[in-house]
């Protein structure tokens, strides 16, 4: 999955109607609603939109025939594997009816092309886990954390050694654990995993 780095806009004229697509990164439904409030043009004929935020999604045809605007916008977002994304298409009617197929192509197409020109990054998923090691091995674990570009969220000490809570990319978790066990010659305990 991918996420946008910034807001992007694209304007196209299709059969005398102006379609303005605005796509933006969002991380919550409230942010999506705020974006719509801020960017909708209430003098335009239609303000159609869709968002995808994790498992939550919504779309709105704003007076266009059912299924001809919001759903194609959402399909453009999910079809290009974007998440945490909202897309708004502002339409100024130009006097020529496009028909249902034409509307679907116009709304979905302008968002799709807008997303294609936008800067994005892959979405990274992290895991957190805790481990305990004897005092003598803590520096080795610190070095391993640094080598993996992981983070130590918290650390505490007791009579037997250190307990560290570590955040790491999901795809590096198993490799980290294997190297940690080898480095500590098995003298390590993994406590909690989220």
C-alpha positions as a Markdown table, in Angstrom:
| # | Residue | x | y | z |
|---|---|---|---|---|
| 1 | Unk | 0.0 | 0.0 | 0.0 |
| 2 | Unk | 1.0 | 3.6 | -0.6 |
| 3 | Unk | 0.2 | 6.9 | 1.0 |
| 4 | Unk | 0.4 | 10.4 | -0.4 |
| 5 | Unk | 3.1 | 12.8 | 0.8 |
| 6 | Unk | 1.1 | 16.0 | 0.0 |
| 7 | Unk | -2.0 | 17.4 | -1.5 |
| 8 | Unk | -2.1 | 17.2 | -5.3 |
| 9 | Unk | -4.6 | 18.9 | -7.8 |
| 10 | Unk | -5.4 | 18.2 | -11.4 |
| 11 | Unk | -7.9 | 20.0 | -13.6 |
| 12 | Unk | -9.3 | 18.6 | -16.9 |
| 13 | Unk | -12.0 | 19.7 | -19.2 |
| 14 | Unk | -14.2 | 16.9 | -20.5 |
| 15 | Unk | -16.9 | 17.8 | -23.0 |
| 16 | Unk | -17.1 | 21.4 | -21.7 |
| 17 | Unk | -17.4 | 20.3 | -18.1 |
| 18 | Unk | -14.5 | 21.2 | -15.8 |
| 19 | Unk | -13.4 | 18.4 | -13.4 |
| 20 | Unk | -11.0 | 19.5 | -10.6 |
| 21 | Unk | -9.5 | 16.6 | -8.7 |
| 22 | Unk | -7.9 | 17.2 | -5.3 |
| 23 | Unk | -6.2 | 14.3 | -3.5 |
| 24 | Unk | -4.7 | 14.5 | -0.1 |
| 25 | Unk | -3.3 | 12.3 | 2.7 |
| 26 | Unk | -5.5 | 11.9 | 5.7 |
| 27 | Unk | -5.2 | 9.7 | 8.8 |
| 28 | Unk | -8.7 | 10.0 | 10.4 |
| 29 | Unk | -12.3 | 10.4 | 9.4 |
| 30 | Unk | -12.3 | 13.8 | 11.1 |
| 31 | Unk | -9.3 | 14.9 | 8.9 |
| 32 | Unk | -11.3 | 13.8 | 5.9 |
| 33 | Unk | -14.3 | 15.8 | 6.9 |
| 34 | Unk | -12.2 | 18.8 | 7.6 |
| 35 | Unk | -10.6 | 18.5 | 4.2 |
| 36 | Unk | -14.0 | 18.3 | 2.5 |
| 37 | Unk | -15.2 | 21.4 | 4.4 |
| 38 | Unk | -12.0 | 23.3 | 3.5 |
| 39 | Unk | -11.8 | 22.3 | -0.2 |
| 40 | Unk | -15.4 | 21.9 | -1.5 |
| 41 | Unk | -16.6 | 24.6 | -3.8 |
| 42 | Unk | -20.2 | 25.2 | -3.0 |
| 43 | Unk | -20.7 | 27.3 | -6.2 |
| 44 | Unk | -19.8 | 24.2 | -8.3 |
| 45 | Unk | -22.4 | 21.9 | -9.8 |
| 46 | Unk | -21.1 | 18.8 | -7.8 |
| 47 | Unk | -18.5 | 18.1 | -5.1 |
| 48 | Unk | -18.1 | 14.3 | -5.3 |
| 49 | Unk | -15.7 | 12.5 | -3.1 |
| 50 | Unk | -14.3 | 9.3 | -1.6 |
| 51 | Unk | -11.8 | 8.3 | 1.1 |
| 52 | Unk | -10.0 | 5.2 | 2.2 |
| 53 | Unk | -8.5 | 5.1 | 5.7 |
| 54 | Unk | -7.5 | 1.6 | 6.7 |
| 55 | Unk | -10.7 | -0.5 | 6.8 |
| 56 | Unk | -12.9 | 2.6 | 6.7 |
| 57 | Unk | -14.2 | 4.1 | 3.5 |
| 58 | Unk | -17.0 | 6.3 | 2.3 |
| 59 | Unk | -18.0 | 7.9 | -1.0 |
| 60 | Unk | -20.6 | 10.4 | -2.1 |
| 61 | Unk | -22.1 | 11.2 | -5.6 |
| 62 | Unk | -23.4 | 14.6 | -4.5 |
| 63 | Unk | -26.4 | 14.6 | -6.9 |
| 64 | Unk | -24.8 | 12.8 | -9.8 |
| 65 | Unk | -26.6 | 9.5 | -10.8 |
| 66 | Unk | -26.0 | 6.8 | -8.1 |
| 67 | Unk | -22.7 | 5.0 | -8.6 |
| 68 | Unk | -21.3 | 7.3 | -11.3 |
| 69 | Unk | -19.0 | 9.5 | -9.2 |
| 70 | Unk | -18.2 | 8.5 | -5.6 |
| 71 | Unk | -17.6 | 4.8 | -6.3 |
| 72 | Unk | -15.4 | 5.4 | -9.4 |
| 73 | Unk | -13.4 | 7.8 | -7.2 |
| 74 | Unk | -13.0 | 5.2 | -4.5 |
| 75 | Unk | -12.0 | 2.6 | -7.2 |
| 76 | Unk | -9.3 | 4.9 | -8.4 |
| 77 | Unk | -7.9 | 5.2 | -4.9 |
| 78 | Unk | -8.0 | 1.5 | -4.1 |
| 79 | Unk | -7.0 | 0.4 | -7.7 |
| 80 | Unk | -3.7 | 2.2 | -7.3 |
| 81 | Unk | -3.2 | 0.8 | -3.8 |
| 82 | Unk | -3.5 | 4.0 | -1.9 |
| 83 | Unk | -4.6 | 4.2 | 1.7 |
| 84 | Unk | -5.1 | 7.1 | 4.1 |
| 85 | Unk | -6.3 | 9.1 | 1.1 |
| 86 | Unk | -9.2 | 11.4 | 0.3 |
| 87 | Unk | -10.1 | 12.5 | -3.2 |
| 88 | Unk | -12.6 | 15.3 | -4.0 |
| 89 | Unk | -13.7 | 16.1 | -7.6 |
| 90 | Unk | -15.3 | 19.4 | -8.1 |
| 91 | Unk | -17.4 | 19.6 | -11.3 |
| 92 | Unk | -18.5 | 22.7 | -13.1 |
| 93 | Unk | -21.2 | 21.6 | -15.6 |
| 94 | Unk | -20.5 | 22.6 | -19.2 |
| 95 | Unk | -23.9 | 21.9 | -20.8 |
| 96 | Unk | -23.2 | 18.5 | -22.4 |
| 97 | Unk | -24.5 | 15.4 | -20.6 |
| 98 | Unk | -21.9 | 12.6 | -20.3 |
| 99 | Unk | -24.2 | 9.6 | -19.6 |
| 100 | Unk | -23.5 | 7.2 | -16.8 |
| 101 | Unk | -20.5 | 5.6 | -18.4 |
| 102 | Unk | -19.0 | 8.9 | -19.3 |
| 103 | Unk | -19.4 | 10.2 | -15.8 |
| 104 | Unk | -17.8 | 7.1 | -14.3 |
| 105 | Unk | -14.8 | 7.4 | -16.7 |
| 106 | Unk | -14.5 | 11.2 | -16.0 |
| 107 | Unk | -14.6 | 11.0 | -12.2 |
| 108 | Unk | -12.5 | 7.9 | -11.9 |
| 109 | Unk | -10.1 | 9.0 | -14.6 |
| 110 | Unk | -9.4 | 12.4 | -13.3 |
| 111 | Unk | -8.6 | 11.0 | -9.8 |
| 112 | Unk | -6.5 | 8.2 | -11.3 |
| 113 | Unk | -4.4 | 10.6 | -13.3 |
| 114 | Unk | -4.1 | 13.0 | -10.3 |
| 115 | Unk | -2.8 | 10.1 | -8.1 |
| 116 | Unk | -0.4 | 9.0 | -10.8 |
| 117 | Unk | 1.3 | 12.4 | -10.8 |
| 118 | Unk | 1.4 | 12.7 | -7.0 |
| 119 | Unk | 4.4 | 12.0 | -4.7 |
| 120 | Unk | 3.9 | 9.0 | -2.4 |
| 121 | Unk | 5.7 | 6.6 | -0.2 |
| 122 | Unk | 5.1 | 3.0 | 0.7 |
| 123 | Unk | 3.1 | 2.5 | 4.0 |
| 124 | Unk | 5.4 | 0.9 | 6.6 |
| 125 | Unk | 4.0 | -1.4 | 9.3 |
| 126 | Unk | 5.7 | -1.8 | 12.6 |
| 127 | Unk | 5.7 | -4.3 | 15.4 |
| 128 | Unk | 6.6 | -3.7 | 19.1 |
| 129 | Unk | 8.0 | -6.3 | 21.4 |
| 130 | Unk | 9.8 | -6.5 | 24.7 |
| 131 | Unk | 12.9 | -8.5 | 25.6 |
| 132 | Unk | 15.1 | -9.0 | 28.6 |
| 133 | Unk | 18.8 | -9.5 | 28.5 |
| 134 | Unk | 21.6 | -9.6 | 31.1 |
| 135 | Unk | 23.5 | -6.4 | 31.7 |
| 136 | Unk | 26.6 | -7.7 | 29.9 |
| 137 | Unk | 24.6 | -8.0 | 26.6 |
| 138 | Unk | 22.7 | -4.7 | 26.6 |
| 139 | Unk | 25.3 | -2.9 | 24.4 |
| 140 | Unk | 25.1 | -5.7 | 21.9 |
| 141 | Unk | 21.3 | -5.3 | 21.7 |
| 142 | Unk | 21.7 | -1.5 | 21.4 |
| 143 | Unk | 24.1 | -2.0 | 18.4 |
| 144 | Unk | 21.7 | -4.5 | 16.8 |
| 145 | Unk | 18.8 | -2.0 | 17.2 |
| 146 | Unk | 20.9 | 0.6 | 15.6 |
| 147 | Unk | 21.9 | -1.7 | 12.7 |
| 148 | Unk | 18.2 | -2.5 | 12.0 |
| 149 | Unk | 17.1 | 1.2 | 12.3 |
| 150 | Unk | 14.7 | 0.1 | 15.0 |
| 151 | Unk | 13.8 | 2.2 | 18.0 |
| 152 | Unk | 14.0 | 1.6 | 21.7 |
| 153 | Unk | 10.7 | 2.9 | 23.1 |
| 154 | Unk | 11.5 | 2.3 | 26.7 |
| 155 | Unk | 14.0 | 0.5 | 28.9 |
| 156 | Unk | 14.0 | -0.5 | 32.5 |
| 157 | Unk | 16.5 | -2.4 | 34.7 |
| 158 | Unk | 16.2 | -5.0 | 37.4 |
| 159 | Unk | 18.5 | -7.4 | 39.3 |
| 160 | Unk | 18.9 | -9.7 | 36.3 |
| 161 | Unk | 19.5 | -7.1 | 33.6 |
| 162 | Unk | 17.6 | -4.8 | 31.2 |
| 163 | Unk | 14.1 | -5.0 | 29.7 |
| 164 | Unk | 13.8 | -3.1 | 26.4 |
| 165 | Unk | 10.6 | -2.3 | 24.4 |
| 166 | Unk | 11.6 | -2.2 | 20.7 |
| 167 | Unk | 9.7 | -0.9 | 17.6 |
| 168 | Unk | 10.8 | -2.4 | 14.3 |
| 169 | Unk | 9.5 | -2.8 | 10.8 |
| 170 | Unk | 7.3 | -5.9 | 10.4 |
| 171 | Unk | 9.5 | -7.4 | 7.7 |
| 172 | Unk | 12.6 | -7.2 | 9.8 |
| 173 | Unk | 11.2 | -8.6 | 13.0 |
| 174 | Unk | 12.1 | -12.3 | 12.5 |
| 175 | Unk | 15.6 | -11.5 | 11.3 |
| 176 | Unk | 16.2 | -9.2 | 14.3 |
| 177 | Unk | 15.0 | -11.9 | 16.7 |
| 178 | Unk | 17.2 | -14.6 | 15.1 |
| 179 | Unk | 20.3 | -12.3 | 15.2 |
| 180 | Unk | 19.5 | -11.3 | 18.8 |
| 181 | Unk | 19.3 | -14.9 | 19.9 |
| 182 | Unk | 22.6 | -15.7 | 18.1 |
| 183 | Unk | 24.3 | -12.6 | 19.5 |
| 184 | Unk | 23.3 | -13.4 | 23.0 |
| 185 | Unk | 23.9 | -17.2 | 22.6 |
| 186 | Unk | 20.3 | -17.8 | 23.7 |
| 187 | Unk | 20.6 | -15.7 | 26.9 |
| 188 | Unk | 17.6 | -13.5 | 25.9 |
| 189 | Unk | 13.9 | -13.6 | 26.6 |
| 190 | Unk | 11.2 | -12.2 | 24.4 |
| 191 | Unk | 8.4 | -11.0 | 26.6 |
| 192 | Unk | 5.5 | -9.3 | 24.8 |
| 193 | Unk | 4.6 | -8.9 | 21.2 |
| 194 | Unk | 1.9 | -6.6 | 19.8 |
